[in-house]
Amino acid sequence: MKHPVFNGEVRPAGHDDLSTVLHMVAALAAYHGDVATVTADQLSCYIEGADPWVRILLAEEHGRALGYVALTPWSQMQFGLRGMDMHHLFVEPEARNRGVGRALIAASERAARDAGCHYLSVGTHPENRLAQDIYRGMGFEQLDPPGPRFRIALASAS
């Protein structure tokens, strides 16, 4: 069965989109076997204000959100390079295979370019061959995995 082509727009998410984005964040977390614990207040702090931590773009068609991408800043200071990472990319199951994901990726490229970034990066689960093929097909270069990485919890973080 042929799916209709995405004929909507991709736009920045705002305050009125918080519940929609929360729903999709929870769906993406569930897909990966996680439980989303982010609240609307936390999400608001991430995307709103003078210095937002995360940029969220929504793919919308006929007033209905079909997917989102969350972009976070990266840097390779030693090389003087700014980057942006597609930290989340999610498309509602019924909207898949219509070009929604590709539209979100293209909008992410524009957002990164407009922010003065030198690169846009994304990670995938090692078994997500479909996503890997899409990224390669859109001109992304596969990188060798970095590592090992370490993390420490900070008591002052809220």
Summary of the structure (lengths in Angstrom):
residues: 158
radius of gyration: 16.1
end to end distance: 47.2
largest distance: 52.2
contacts: 379
relative contact order: 0.15
helix: 35%
strand: 25%
